[in-house]
Amino acid sequence: MNTGKVLLGVVAGAAAGAILGLLFAPARGEMTRKRIARKSEDAKEKFGEYIDVLTDEYTSVKEGAVDLANKVRK
């Protein structure tokens, strides 16, 4: 199984668990909605960071493959 898919599944599961925990927490509706909004923004930010890291890794691997291909051609 692809490590990226596993990590994405873990992140998605953690986010779903956090949201469900907030929904069933004994807090007022307004407070719960604010918590959900804050957590969803945090999750978006973390996901964006994850995508940036994956993009950097992809670029690095791609450049390495191009360099290797050029060396093999020579």
CHARMM-style PDB file with segment names, atoms N, HN, CA, C and O in Angstrom:
ATOM      1  N   MET     1       0.843  -1.175   0.000  1.00  0.00      PROA
ATOM      2  CA  MET     1       0.000   0.000   0.000  1.00  0.00      PROA
ATOM      3  C   MET     1       0.886   1.235   0.000  1.00  0.00      PROA
ATOM      4  O   MET     1       1.948   1.245   0.622  1.00  0.00      PROA
ATOM      5  N   ASN     2       0.458   2.255  -0.684  1.00  0.00      PROA
ATOM      6  HN  ASN     2      -0.405   2.247  -1.189  1.00  0.00      PROA
ATOM      7  CA  ASN     2       1.197   3.493  -0.817  1.00  0.00      PROA
ATOM      8  C   ASN     2       1.230   4.244   0.510  1.00  0.00      PROA
ATOM      9  O   ASN     2       0.197   4.405   1.161  1.00  0.00      PROA
ATOM     10  N   THR     3       2.402   4.696   0.905  1.00  0.00      PROA
ATOM     11  HN  THR     3       3.240   4.565   0.376  1.00  0.00      PROA
ATOM     12  CA  THR     3       2.561   5.410   2.173  1.00  0.00      PROA
ATOM     13  C   THR     3       1.733   6.690   2.190  1.00  0.00      PROA
ATOM     14  O   THR     3       1.170   7.050   3.224  1.00  0.00      PROA
ATOM     15  N   GLY     4       1.658   7.370   1.074  1.00  0.00      PROA
ATOM     16  HN  GLY     4       2.115   7.078   0.234  1.00  0.00      PROA
ATOM     17  CA  GLY     4       0.868   8.597   0.986  1.00  0.00      PROA
ATOM     18  C   GLY     4      -0.599   8.346   1.264  1.00  0.00      PROA
ATOM     19  O   GLY     4      -1.255   9.138   1.940  1.00  0.00      PROA
ATOM     20  N   LYS     5      -1.117   7.237   0.739  1.00  0.00      PROA
ATOM     21  HN  LYS     5      -0.584   6.593   0.190  1.00  0.00      PROA
ATOM     22  CA  LYS     5      -2.524   6.908   0.970  1.00  0.00      PROA
ATOM     23  C   LYS     5      -2.769   6.572   2.429  1.00  0.00      PROA
ATOM     24  O   LYS     5      -3.799   6.944   2.993  1.00  0.00      PROA
ATOM     25  N   VAL     6      -1.837   5.879   3.034  1.00  0.00      PROA
ATOM     26  HN  VAL     6      -1.000   5.578   2.576  1.00  0.00      PROA
ATOM     27  CA  VAL     6      -1.974   5.529   4.447  1.00  0.00      PROA
ATOM     28  C   VAL     6      -1.973   6.790   5.298  1.00  0.00      PROA
ATOM     29  O   VAL     6      -2.804   6.940   6.194  1.00  0.00      PROA
ATOM     30  N   LEU     7      -1.039   7.696   5.020  1.00  0.00      PROA
ATOM     31  HN  LEU     7      -0.364   7.574   4.292  1.00  0.00      PROA
ATOM     32  CA  LEU     7      -0.954   8.937   5.780  1.00  0.00      PROA
ATOM     33  C   LEU     7      -2.201   9.784   5.585  1.00  0.00      PROA
ATOM     34  O   LEU     7      -2.714  10.368   6.539  1.00  0.00      PROA
ATOM     35  N   LEU     8      -2.688   9.851   4.358  1.00  0.00      PROA
ATOM     36  HN  LEU     8      -2.271   9.376   3.583  1.00  0.00      PROA
ATOM     37  CA  LEU     8      -3.909  10.590   4.083  1.00  0.00      PROA
ATOM     38  C   LEU     8      -5.085   9.978   4.843  1.00  0.00      PROA
ATOM     39  O   LEU     8      -5.923  10.708   5.372  1.00  0.00      PROA
ATOM     40  N   GLY     9      -5.156   8.663   4.903  1.00  0.00      PROA
ATOM     41  HN  GLY     9      -4.475   8.070   4.474  1.00  0.00      PROA
ATOM     42  CA  GLY     9      -6.216   7.993   5.651  1.00  0.00      PROA
ATOM     43  C   GLY     9      -6.145   8.286   7.137  1.00  0.00      PROA
ATOM     44  O   GLY     9      -7.171   8.476   7.790  1.00  0.00      PROA
ATOM     45  N   VAL    10      -4.938   8.323   7.668  1.00  0.00      PROA
ATOM     46  HN  VAL    10      -4.105   8.169   7.137  1.00  0.00      PROA
ATOM     47  CA  VAL    10      -4.760   8.635   9.094  1.00  0.00      PROA
ATOM     48  C   VAL    10      -5.202  10.064   9.382  1.00  0.00      PROA
ATOM     49  O   VAL    10      -5.896  10.321  10.366  1.00  0.00      PROA
ATOM     50  N   VAL    11      -4.795  10.994   8.517  1.00  0.00      PROA
ATOM     51  HN  VAL    11      -4.231  10.786   7.718  1.00  0.00      PROA
ATOM     52  CA  VAL    11      -5.176  12.400   8.709  1.00  0.00      PROA
ATOM     53  C   VAL    11      -6.690  12.563   8.606  1.00  0.00      PROA
ATOM     54  O   VAL    11      -7.302  13.254   9.420  1.00  0.00      PROA
ATOM     55  N   ALA    12      -7.286  11.927   7.607  1.00  0.00      PROA
ATOM     56  HN  ALA    12      -6.789  11.366   6.945  1.00  0.00      PROA
ATOM     57  CA  ALA    12      -8.737  12.013   7.433  1.00  0.00      PROA
ATOM     58  C   ALA    12      -9.460  11.388   8.627  1.00  0.00      PROA
ATOM     59  O   ALA    12     -10.461  11.930   9.095  1.00  0.00      PROA
ATOM     60  N   GLY    13      -8.965  10.263   9.120  1.00  0.00      PROA
ATOM     61  HN  GLY    13      -8.152   9.823   8.740  1.00  0.00      PROA
ATOM     62  CA  GLY    13      -9.578   9.627  10.285  1.00  0.00      PROA
ATOM     63  C   GLY    13      -9.470  10.479  11.533  1.00  0.00      PROA
ATOM     64  O   GLY    13     -10.408  10.552  12.327  1.00  0.00      PROA
ATOM     65  N   ALA    14      -8.332  11.119  11.705  1.00  0.00      PROA
ATOM     66  HN  ALA    14      -7.570  11.059  11.060  1.00  0.00      PROA
ATOM     67  CA  ALA    14      -8.148  11.992  12.865  1.00  0.00      PROA
ATOM     68  C   ALA    14      -9.087  13.194  12.785  1.00  0.00      PROA
ATOM     69  O   ALA    14      -9.674  13.600  13.788  1.00  0.00      PROA
ATOM     70  N   ALA    15      -9.224  13.752  11.596  1.00  0.00      PROA
ATOM     71  HN  ALA    15      -8.748  13.422  10.781  1.00  0.00      PROA
ATOM     72  CA  ALA    15     -10.124  14.897  11.425  1.00  0.00      PROA
ATOM     73  C   ALA    15     -11.571  14.485  11.685  1.00  0.00      PROA
ATOM     74  O   ALA    15     -12.312  15.203  12.357  1.00  0.00      PROA
ATOM     75  N   ALA    16     -11.969  13.341  11.159  1.00  0.00      PROA
ATOM     76  HN  ALA    16     -11.368  12.758  10.613  1.00  0.00      PROA
ATOM     77  CA  ALA    16     -13.339  12.864  11.384  1.00  0.00      PROA
ATOM     78  C   ALA    16     -13.576  12.591  12.869  1.00  0.00      PROA
ATOM     79  O   ALA    16     -14.641  12.912  13.396  1.00  0.00      PROA
ATOM     80  N   GLY    17     -12.605  12.011  13.534  1.00  0.00      PROA
ATOM     81  HN  GLY    17     -11.740  11.751  13.106  1.00  0.00      PROA
ATOM     82  CA  GLY    17     -12.729  11.749  14.968  1.00  0.00      PROA
ATOM     83  C   GLY    17     -12.843  13.028  15.772  1.00  0.00      PROA
ATOM     84  O   GLY    17     -13.630  13.106  16.715  1.00  0.00      PROA
ATOM     85  N   ALA    18     -12.064  14.029  15.404  1.00  0.00      PROA
ATOM     86  HN  ALA    18     -11.424  13.966  14.638  1.00  0.00      PROA
ATOM     87  CA  ALA    18     -12.130  15.317  16.106  1.00  0.00      PROA
ATOM     88  C   ALA    18     -13.492  15.967  15.920  1.00  0.00      PROA
ATOM     89  O   ALA    18     -14.072  16.500  16.866  1.00  0.00      PROA
ATOM     90  N   ILE    19     -13.996  15.919  14.697  1.00  0.00      PROA
ATOM     91  HN  ILE    19     -13.525  15.486  13.929  1.00  0.00      PROA
ATOM     92  CA  ILE    19     -15.309  16.525  14.433  1.00  0.00      PROA
ATOM     93  C   ILE    19     -16.401  15.785  15.189  1.00  0.00      PROA
ATOM     94  O   ILE    19     -17.272  16.415  15.789  1.00  0.00      PROA
ATOM     95  N   LEU    20     -16.369  14.464  15.169  1.00  0.00      PROA
ATOM     96  HN  LEU    20     -15.661  13.952  14.682  1.00  0.00      PROA
ATOM     97  CA  LEU    20     -17.382  13.704  15.903  1.00  0.00      PROA
ATOM     98  C   LEU    20     -17.281  13.955  17.405  1.00  0.00      PROA
ATOM     99  O   LEU    20     -18.296  14.044  18.096  1.00  0.00      PROA
ATOM    100  N   GLY    21     -16.059  14.066  17.902  1.00  0.00      PROA
ATOM    101  HN  GLY    21     -15.235  13.993  17.341  1.00  0.00      PROA
ATOM    102  CA  GLY    21     -15.877  14.359  19.322  1.00  0.00      PROA
ATOM    103  C   GLY    21     -16.480  15.697  19.694  1.00  0.00      PROA
ATOM    104  O   GLY    21     -17.093  15.839  20.752  1.00  0.00      PROA
ATOM    105  N   LEU    22     -16.307  16.675  18.825  1.00  0.00      PROA
ATOM    106  HN  LEU    22     -15.809  16.560  17.966  1.00  0.00      PROA
ATOM    107  CA  LEU    22     -16.893  17.992  19.090  1.00  0.00      PROA
ATOM    108  C   LEU    22     -18.417  17.957  19.014  1.00  0.00      PROA
ATOM    109  O   LEU    22     -19.099  18.604  19.809  1.00  0.00      PROA
ATOM    110  N   LEU    23     -18.939  17.210  18.067  1.00  0.00      PROA
ATOM    111  HN  LEU    23     -18.385  16.684  17.422  1.00  0.00      PROA
ATOM    112  CA  LEU    23     -20.393  17.146  17.917  1.00  0.00      PROA
ATOM    113  C   LEU    23     -21.070  16.505  19.118  1.00  0.00      PROA
ATOM    114  O   LEU    23     -22.184  16.884  19.480  1.00  0.00      PROA
ATOM    115  N   PHE    24     -20.411  15.548  19.732  1.00  0.00      PROA
ATOM    116  HN  PHE    24     -19.505  15.241  19.438  1.00  0.00      PROA
ATOM    117  CA  PHE    24     -21.012  14.852  20.857  1.00  0.00      PROA
ATOM    118  C   PHE    24     -20.552  15.397  22.206  1.00  0.00      PROA
ATOM    119  O   PHE    24     -20.925  14.863  23.251  1.00  0.00      PROA
ATOM    120  N   ALA    25     -19.750  16.449  22.191  1.00  0.00      PROA
ATOM    121  HN  ALA    25     -19.447  16.882  21.342  1.00  0.00      PROA
ATOM    122  CA  ALA    25     -19.275  17.042  23.435  1.00  0.00      PROA
ATOM    123  C   ALA    25     -20.405  17.832  24.093  1.00  0.00      PROA
ATOM    124  O   ALA    25     -21.257  18.397  23.408  1.00  0.00      PROA
ATOM    125  N   PRO    26     -20.404  17.867  25.408  1.00  0.00      PROA
ATOM    126  CA  PRO    26     -21.468  18.589  26.117  1.00  0.00      PROA
ATOM    127  C   PRO    26     -21.201  20.097  26.163  1.00  0.00      PROA
ATOM    128  O   PRO    26     -20.901  20.644  27.224  1.00  0.00      PROA
ATOM    129  N   ALA    27     -21.308  20.760  25.021  1.00  0.00      PROA
ATOM    130  HN  ALA    27     -21.551  20.316  24.159  1.00  0.00      PROA
ATOM    131  CA  ALA    27     -21.114  22.202  24.958  1.00  0.00      PROA
ATOM    132  C   ALA    27     -22.302  22.826  24.231  1.00  0.00      PROA
ATOM    133  O   ALA    27     -23.048  22.143  23.529  1.00  0.00      PROA
ATOM    134  N   ARG    28     -22.462  24.136  24.414  1.00  0.00      PROA
ATOM    135  HN  ARG    28     -21.856  24.690  24.985  1.00  0.00      PROA
ATOM    136  CA  ARG    28     -23.543  24.843  23.731  1.00  0.00      PROA
ATOM    137  C   ARG    28     -23.329  24.786  22.223  1.00  0.00      PROA
ATOM    138  O   ARG    28     -22.198  24.654  21.757  1.00  0.00      PROA
ATOM    139  N   GLY    29     -24.399  24.883  21.477  1.00  0.00      PROA
ATOM    140  HN  GLY    29     -25.318  24.990  21.856  1.00  0.00      PROA
ATOM    141  CA  GLY    29     -24.332  24.795  20.021  1.00  0.00      PROA
ATOM    142  C   GLY    29     -23.421  25.827  19.397  1.00  0.00      PROA
ATOM    143  O   GLY    29     -22.644  25.523  18.492  1.00  0.00      PROA
ATOM    144  N   GLU    30     -23.520  27.063  19.893  1.00  0.00      PROA
ATOM    145  HN  GLU    30     -24.151  27.310  20.629  1.00  0.00      PROA
ATOM    146  CA  GLU    30     -22.688  28.128  19.342  1.00  0.00      PROA
ATOM    147  C   GLU    30     -21.209  27.844  19.559  1.00  0.00      PROA
ATOM    148  O   GLU    30     -20.394  28.042  18.658  1.00  0.00      PROA
ATOM    149  N   MET    31     -20.871  27.384  20.739  1.00  0.00      PROA
ATOM    150  HN  MET    31     -21.533  27.223  21.471  1.00  0.00      PROA
ATOM    151  CA  MET    31     -19.477  27.064  21.054  1.00  0.00      PROA
ATOM    152  C   MET    31     -18.999  25.895  20.191  1.00  0.00      PROA
ATOM    153  O   MET    31     -17.875  25.907  19.690  1.00  0.00      PROA
ATOM    154  N   THR    32     -19.846  24.897  20.023  1.00  0.00      PROA
ATOM    155  HN  THR    32     -20.760  24.887  20.431  1.00  0.00      PROA
ATOM    156  CA  THR    32     -19.485  23.728  19.218  1.00  0.00      PROA
ATOM    157  C   THR    32     -19.248  24.131  17.767  1.00  0.00      PROA
ATOM    158  O   THR    32     -18.295  23.664  17.143  1.00  0.00      PROA
ATOM    159  N   ARG    33     -20.103  24.989  17.228  1.00  0.00      PROA
ATOM    160  HN  ARG    33     -20.877  25.368  17.735  1.00  0.00      PROA
ATOM    161  CA  ARG    33     -19.931  25.439  15.843  1.00  0.00      PROA
ATOM    162  C   ARG    33     -18.622  26.215  15.670  1.00  0.00      PROA
ATOM    163  O   ARG    33     -17.937  26.073  14.657  1.00  0.00      PROA
ATOM    164  N   LYS    34     -18.285  27.026  16.655  1.00  0.00      PROA
ATOM    165  HN  LYS    34     -18.841  27.142  17.478  1.00  0.00      PROA
ATOM    166  CA  LYS    34     -17.014  27.758  16.593  1.00  0.00      PROA
ATOM    167  C   LYS    34     -15.833  26.792  16.633  1.00  0.00      PROA
ATOM    168  O   LYS    34     -14.854  26.968  15.907  1.00  0.00      PROA
ATOM    169  N   ARG    35     -15.929  25.787  17.469  1.00  0.00      PROA
ATOM    170  HN  ARG    35     -16.724  25.644  18.058  1.00  0.00      PROA
ATOM    171  CA  ARG    35     -14.849  24.788  17.552  1.00  0.00      PROA
ATOM    172  C   ARG    35     -14.696  24.047  16.231  1.00  0.00      PROA
ATOM    173  O   ARG    35     -13.583  23.829  15.752  1.00  0.00      PROA
ATOM    174  N   ILE    36     -15.828  23.662  15.651  1.00  0.00      PROA
ATOM    175  HN  ILE    36     -16.732  23.839  16.040  1.00  0.00      PROA
ATOM    176  CA  ILE    36     -15.783  22.941  14.372  1.00  0.00      PROA
ATOM    177  C   ILE    36     -15.151  23.823  13.295  1.00  0.00      PROA
ATOM    178  O   ILE    36     -14.321  23.354  12.515  1.00  0.00      PROA
ATOM    179  N   ALA    37     -15.540  25.089  13.252  1.00  0.00      PROA
ATOM    180  HN  ALA    37     -16.214  25.469  13.886  1.00  0.00      PROA
ATOM    181  CA  ALA    37     -14.977  26.002  12.260  1.00  0.00      PROA
ATOM    182  C   ALA    37     -13.475  26.144  12.458  1.00  0.00      PROA
ATOM    183  O   ALA    37     -12.716  26.133  11.488  1.00  0.00      PROA
ATOM    184  N   ARG    38     -13.044  26.275  13.699  1.00  0.00      PROA
ATOM    185  HN  ARG    38     -13.660  26.284  14.487  1.00  0.00      PROA
ATOM    186  CA  ARG    38     -11.616  26.439  13.990  1.00  0.00      PROA
ATOM    187  C   ARG    38     -10.847  25.172  13.618  1.00  0.00      PROA
ATOM    188  O   ARG    38      -9.775  25.238  13.017  1.00  0.00      PROA
ATOM    189  N   LYS    39     -11.404  24.028  13.980  1.00  0.00      PROA
ATOM    190  HN  LYS    39     -12.275  23.974  14.469  1.00  0.00      PROA
ATOM    191  CA  LYS    39     -10.731  22.757  13.673  1.00  0.00      PROA
ATOM    192  C   LYS    39     -10.677  22.514  12.170  1.00  0.00      PROA
ATOM    193  O   LYS    39      -9.684  21.988  11.668  1.00  0.00      PROA
ATOM    194  N   SER    40     -11.725  22.887  11.447  1.00  0.00      PROA
ATOM    195  HN  SER    40     -12.532  23.314  11.855  1.00  0.00      PROA
ATOM    196  CA  SER    40     -11.710  22.668  10.004  1.00  0.00      PROA
ATOM    197  C   SER    40     -10.662  23.560   9.347  1.00  0.00      PROA
ATOM    198  O   SER    40     -10.012  23.147   8.386  1.00  0.00      PROA
ATOM    199  N   GLU    41     -10.494  24.774   9.853  1.00  0.00      PROA
ATOM    200  HN  GLU    41     -11.022  25.110  10.634  1.00  0.00      PROA
ATOM    201  CA  GLU    41      -9.440  25.649   9.328  1.00  0.00      PROA
ATOM    202  C   GLU    41      -8.066  25.057   9.623  1.00  0.00      PROA
ATOM    203  O   GLU    41      -7.175  25.092   8.776  1.00  0.00      PROA
ATOM    204  N   ASP    42      -7.899  24.516  10.824  1.00  0.00      PROA
ATOM    205  HN  ASP    42      -8.624  24.488  11.512  1.00  0.00      PROA
ATOM    206  CA  ASP    42      -6.635  23.863  11.182  1.00  0.00      PROA
ATOM    207  C   ASP    42      -6.368  22.674  10.261  1.00  0.00      PROA
ATOM    208  O   ASP    42      -5.245  22.466   9.802  1.00  0.00      PROA
ATOM    209  N   ALA    43      -7.416  21.903  10.003  1.00  0.00      PROA
ATOM    210  HN  ALA    43      -8.328  22.073  10.377  1.00  0.00      PROA
ATOM    211  CA  ALA    43      -7.271  20.727   9.144  1.00  0.00      PROA
ATOM    212  C   ALA    43      -6.909  21.145   7.716  1.00  0.00      PROA
ATOM    213  O   ALA    43      -6.071  20.509   7.077  1.00  0.00      PROA
ATOM    214  N   LYS    44      -7.532  22.203   7.221  1.00  0.00      PROA
ATOM    215  HN  LYS    44      -8.213  22.720   7.740  1.00  0.00      PROA
ATOM    216  CA  LYS    44      -7.206  22.697   5.876  1.00  0.00      PROA
ATOM    217  C   LYS    44      -5.746  23.124   5.809  1.00  0.00      PROA
ATOM    218  O   LYS    44      -5.045  22.844   4.837  1.00  0.00      PROA
ATOM    219  N   GLU    45      -5.301  23.805   6.858  1.00  0.00      PROA
ATOM    220  HN  GLU    45      -5.870  24.033   7.648  1.00  0.00      PROA
ATOM    221  CA  GLU    45      -3.917  24.271   6.900  1.00  0.00      PROA
ATOM    222  C   GLU    45      -2.948  23.090   6.912  1.00  0.00      PROA
ATOM    223  O   GLU    45      -1.965  23.082   6.172  1.00  0.00      PROA
ATOM    224  N   LYS    46      -3.228  22.093   7.754  1.00  0.00      PROA
ATOM    225  HN  LYS    46      -4.027  22.099   8.355  1.00  0.00      PROA
ATOM    226  CA  LYS    46      -2.364  20.911   7.828  1.00  0.00      PROA
ATOM    227  C   LYS    46      -2.361  20.161   6.510  1.00  0.00      PROA
ATOM    228  O   LYS    46      -1.314  19.696   6.060  1.00  0.00      PROA
ATOM    229  N   PHE    47      -3.536  20.039   5.880  1.00  0.00      PROA
ATOM    230  HN  PHE    47      -4.387  20.417   6.245  1.00  0.00      PROA
ATOM    231  CA  PHE    47      -3.620  19.346   4.601  1.00  0.00      PROA
ATOM    232  C   PHE    47      -2.828  20.095   3.540  1.00  0.00      PROA
ATOM    233  O   PHE    47      -2.157  19.479   2.711  1.00  0.00      PROA
ATOM    234  N   GLY    48      -2.905  21.434   3.564  1.00  0.00      PROA
ATOM    235  HN  GLY    48      -3.449  21.934   4.237  1.00  0.00      PROA
ATOM    236  CA  GLY    48      -2.126  22.234   2.626  1.00  0.00      PROA
ATOM    237  C   GLY    48      -0.638  22.021   2.816  1.00  0.00      PROA
ATOM    238  O   GLY    48       0.112  21.925   1.844  1.00  0.00      PROA
ATOM    239  N   GLU    49      -0.208  21.947   4.075  1.00  0.00      PROA
ATOM    240  HN  GLU    49      -0.817  22.025   4.864  1.00  0.00      PROA
ATOM    241  CA  GLU    49       1.202  21.682   4.367  1.00  0.00      PROA
ATOM    242  C   GLU    49       1.604  20.296   3.857  1.00  0.00      PROA
ATOM    243  O   GLU    49       2.687  20.120   3.298  1.00  0.00      PROA
ATOM    244  N   TYR    50       0.727  19.326   4.055  1.00  0.00      PROA
ATOM    245  HN  TYR    50      -0.153  19.470   4.509  1.00  0.00      PROA
ATOM    246  CA  TYR    50       0.976  17.959   3.584  1.00  0.00      PROA
ATOM    247  C   TYR    50       1.128  17.937   2.063  1.00  0.00      PROA
ATOM    248  O   TYR    50       2.023  17.277   1.534  1.00  0.00      PROA
ATOM    249  N   ILE    51       0.263  18.650   1.372  1.00  0.00      PROA
ATOM    250  HN  ILE    51      -0.464  19.186   1.802  1.00  0.00      PROA
ATOM    251  CA  ILE    51       0.329  18.716  -0.092  1.00  0.00      PROA
ATOM    252  C   ILE    51       1.627  19.390  -0.532  1.00  0.00      PROA
ATOM    253  O   ILE    51       2.252  18.960  -1.502  1.00  0.00      PROA
ATOM    254  N   ASP    52       2.035  20.443   0.176  1.00  0.00      PROA
ATOM    255  HN  ASP    52       1.528  20.792   0.964  1.00  0.00      PROA
ATOM    256  CA  ASP    52       3.295  21.115  -0.156  1.00  0.00      PROA
ATOM    257  C   ASP    52       4.483  20.167  -0.010  1.00  0.00      PROA
ATOM    258  O   ASP    52       5.367  20.139  -0.866  1.00  0.00      PROA
ATOM    259  N   VAL    53       4.501  19.398   1.065  1.00  0.00      PROA
ATOM    260  HN  VAL    53       3.782  19.421   1.760  1.00  0.00      PROA
ATOM    261  CA  VAL    53       5.593  18.440   1.284  1.00  0.00      PROA
ATOM    262  C   VAL    53       5.593  17.390   0.177  1.00  0.00      PROA
ATOM    263  O   VAL    53       6.645  17.067  -0.373  1.00  0.00      PROA
ATOM    264  N   LEU    54       4.421  16.860  -0.149  1.00  0.00      PROA
ATOM    265  HN  LEU    54       3.566  17.123   0.297  1.00  0.00      PROA
ATOM    266  CA  LEU    54       4.335  15.869  -1.220  1.00  0.00      PROA
ATOM    267  C   LEU    54       4.792  16.446  -2.555  1.00  0.00      PROA
ATOM    268  O   LEU    54       5.476  15.768  -3.323  1.00  0.00      PROA
ATOM    269  N   THR    55       4.424  17.675  -2.833  1.00  0.00      PROA
ATOM    270  HN  THR    55       3.868  18.225  -2.209  1.00  0.00      PROA
ATOM    271  CA  THR    55       4.831  18.321  -4.075  1.00  0.00      PROA
ATOM    272  C   THR    55       6.343  18.473  -4.132  1.00  0.00      PROA
ATOM    273  O   THR    55       6.963  18.213  -5.163  1.00  0.00      PROA
ATOM    274  N   ASP    56       6.934  18.896  -3.017  1.00  0.00      PROA
ATOM    275  HN  ASP    56       6.430  19.108  -2.179  1.00  0.00      PROA
ATOM    276  CA  ASP    56       8.390  19.032  -2.964  1.00  0.00      PROA
ATOM    277  C   ASP    56       9.080  17.685  -3.177  1.00  0.00      PROA
ATOM    278  O   ASP    56      10.060  17.589  -3.915  1.00  0.00      PROA
ATOM    279  N   GLU    57       8.562  16.655  -2.528  1.00  0.00      PROA
ATOM    280  HN  GLU    57       7.766  16.732  -1.928  1.00  0.00      PROA
ATOM    281  CA  GLU    57       9.145  15.314  -2.682  1.00  0.00      PROA
ATOM    282  C   GLU    57       9.013  14.820  -4.112  1.00  0.00      PROA
ATOM    283  O   GLU    57       9.954  14.254  -4.667  1.00  0.00      PROA
ATOM    284  N   TYR    58       7.846  15.034  -4.710  1.00  0.00      PROA
ATOM    285  HN  TYR    58       7.081  15.494  -4.259  1.00  0.00      PROA
ATOM    286  CA  TYR    58       7.612  14.621  -6.093  1.00  0.00      PROA
ATOM    287  C   TYR    58       8.599  15.319  -7.022  1.00  0.00      PROA
ATOM    288  O   TYR    58       9.194  14.683  -7.893  1.00  0.00      PROA
ATOM    289  N   THR    59       8.772  16.627  -6.837  1.00  0.00      PROA
ATOM    290  HN  THR    59       8.288  17.143  -6.130  1.00  0.00      PROA
ATOM    291  CA  THR    59       9.696  17.395  -7.661  1.00  0.00      PROA
ATOM    292  C   THR    59      11.121  16.877  -7.507  1.00  0.00      PROA
ATOM    293  O   THR    59      11.854  16.741  -8.487  1.00  0.00      PROA
ATOM    294  N   SER    60      11.499  16.593  -6.278  1.00  0.00      PROA
ATOM    295  HN  SER    60      10.904  16.703  -5.482  1.00  0.00      PROA
ATOM    296  CA  SER    60      12.849  16.094  -6.005  1.00  0.00      PROA
ATOM    297  C   SER    60      13.081  14.743  -6.686  1.00  0.00      PROA
ATOM    298  O   SER    60      14.117  14.524  -7.314  1.00  0.00      PROA
ATOM    299  N   VAL    61      12.126  13.859  -6.556  1.00  0.00      PROA
ATOM    300  HN  VAL    61      11.285  14.036  -6.045  1.00  0.00      PROA
ATOM    301  CA  VAL    61      12.248  12.527  -7.169  1.00  0.00      PROA
ATOM    302  C   VAL    61      12.271  12.650  -8.688  1.00  0.00      PROA
ATOM    303  O   VAL    61      13.041  11.963  -9.360  1.00  0.00      PROA
ATOM    304  N   LYS    62      11.441  13.508  -9.219  1.00  0.00      PROA
ATOM    305  HN  LYS    62      10.815  14.066  -8.673  1.00  0.00      PROA
ATOM    306  CA  LYS    62      11.385  13.704 -10.667  1.00  0.00      PROA
ATOM    307  C   LYS    62      12.716  14.233 -11.190  1.00  0.00      PROA
ATOM    308  O   LYS    62      13.226  13.752 -12.201  1.00  0.00      PROA
ATOM    309  N   GLU    63      13.279  15.227 -10.496  1.00  0.00      PROA
ATOM    310  HN  GLU    63      12.865  15.617  -9.674  1.00  0.00      PROA
ATOM    311  CA  GLU    63      14.563  15.784 -10.917  1.00  0.00      PROA
ATOM    312  C   GLU    63      15.664  14.725 -10.830  1.00  0.00      PROA
ATOM    313  O   GLU    63      16.531  14.656 -11.702  1.00  0.00      PROA
ATOM    314  N   GLY    64      15.628  13.909  -9.787  1.00  0.00      PROA
ATOM    315  HN  GLY    64      14.924  13.966  -9.079  1.00  0.00      PROA
ATOM    316  CA  GLY    64      16.610  12.827  -9.659  1.00  0.00      PROA
ATOM    317  C   GLY    64      16.485  11.821 -10.787  1.00  0.00      PROA
ATOM    318  O   GLY    64      17.491  11.339 -11.309  1.00  0.00      PROA
ATOM    319  N   ALA    65      15.250  11.500 -11.168  1.00  0.00      PROA
ATOM    320  HN  ALA    65      14.433  11.891 -10.744  1.00  0.00      PROA
ATOM    321  CA  ALA    65      15.035  10.558 -12.264  1.00  0.00      PROA
ATOM    322  C   ALA    65      15.533  11.132 -13.587  1.00  0.00      PROA
ATOM    323  O   ALA    65      16.114  10.410 -14.397  1.00  0.00      PROA
ATOM    324  N   VAL    66      15.312  12.419 -13.809  1.00  0.00      PROA
ATOM    325  HN  VAL    66      14.840  13.006 -13.151  1.00  0.00      PROA
ATOM    326  CA  VAL    66      15.783  13.070 -15.034  1.00  0.00      PROA
ATOM    327  C   VAL    66      17.310  13.064 -15.069  1.00  0.00      PROA
ATOM    328  O   VAL    66      17.916  12.768 -16.099  1.00  0.00      PROA
ATOM    329  N   ASP    67      17.921  13.393 -13.934  1.00  0.00      PROA
ATOM    330  HN  ASP    67      17.429  13.633 -13.098  1.00  0.00      PROA
ATOM    331  CA  ASP    67      19.389  13.376 -13.859  1.00  0.00      PROA
ATOM    332  C   ASP    67      19.938  11.974 -14.138  1.00  0.00      PROA
ATOM    333  O   ASP    67      20.907  11.817 -14.880  1.00  0.00      PROA
ATOM    334  N   LEU    68      19.321  10.976 -13.547  1.00  0.00      PROA
ATOM    335  HN  LEU    68      18.533  11.104 -12.944  1.00  0.00      PROA
ATOM    336  CA  LEU    68      19.753   9.591 -13.750  1.00  0.00      PROA
ATOM    337  C   LEU    68      19.585   9.198 -15.214  1.00  0.00      PROA
ATOM    338  O   LEU    68      20.469   8.558 -15.783  1.00  0.00      PROA
ATOM    339  N   ALA    69      18.487   9.562 -15.822  1.00  0.00      PROA
ATOM    340  HN  ALA    69      17.768  10.082 -15.360  1.00  0.00      PROA
ATOM    341  CA  ALA    69      18.251   9.241 -17.231  1.00  0.00      PROA
ATOM    342  C   ALA    69      19.298   9.901 -18.109  1.00  0.00      PROA
ATOM    343  O   ALA    69      19.771   9.300 -19.074  1.00  0.00      PROA
ATOM    344  N   ASN    70      19.662  11.129 -17.783  1.00  0.00      PROA
ATOM    345  HN  ASN    70      19.277  11.617 -16.999  1.00  0.00      PROA
ATOM    346  CA  ASN    70      20.682  11.841 -18.564  1.00  0.00      PROA
ATOM    347  C   ASN    70      22.037  11.176 -18.409  1.00  0.00      PROA
ATOM    348  O   ASN    70      22.789  11.088 -19.379  1.00  0.00      PROA
ATOM    349  N   LYS    71      22.369  10.704 -17.210  1.00  0.00      PROA
ATOM    350  HN  LYS    71      21.758  10.775 -16.422  1.00  0.00      PROA
ATOM    351  CA  LYS    71      23.633  10.022 -16.983  1.00  0.00      PROA
ATOM    352  C   LYS    71      23.677   8.706 -17.761  1.00  0.00      PROA
ATOM    353  O   LYS    71      24.710   8.349 -18.329  1.00  0.00      PROA
ATOM    354  N   VAL    72      22.565   7.995 -17.784  1.00  0.00      PROA
ATOM    355  HN  VAL    72      21.726   8.284 -17.323  1.00  0.00      PROA
ATOM    356  CA  VAL    72      22.510   6.713 -18.487  1.00  0.00      PROA
ATOM    357  C   VAL    72      22.669   6.934 -19.988  1.00  0.00      PROA
ATOM    358  O   VAL    72      23.314   6.135 -20.668  1.00  0.00      PROA
ATOM    359  N   ARG    73      22.091   8.002 -20.501  1.00  0.00      PROA
ATOM    360  HN  ARG    73      21.568   8.651 -19.948  1.00  0.00      PROA
ATOM    361  CA  ARG    73      22.187   8.297 -21.938  1.00  0.00      PROA
ATOM    362  C   ARG    73      23.628   8.603 -22.336  1.00  0.00      PROA
ATOM    363  O   ARG    73      24.051   8.264 -23.441  1.00  0.00      PROA
ATOM    364  N   LYS    74      24.392   9.248 -21.434  1.00  0.00      PROA
ATOM    365  HN  LYS    74      24.049   9.524 -20.536  1.00  0.00      PROA
ATOM    366  CA  LYS    74      25.783   9.599 -21.738  1.00  0.00      PROA
ATOM    367  C   LYS    74      26.622   8.368 -21.625  1.00  0.00      PROA
ATOM    368  OT1 LYS    74      27.833   8.424 -21.838  1.00  0.00      PROA
TER     369      LYS     74
END
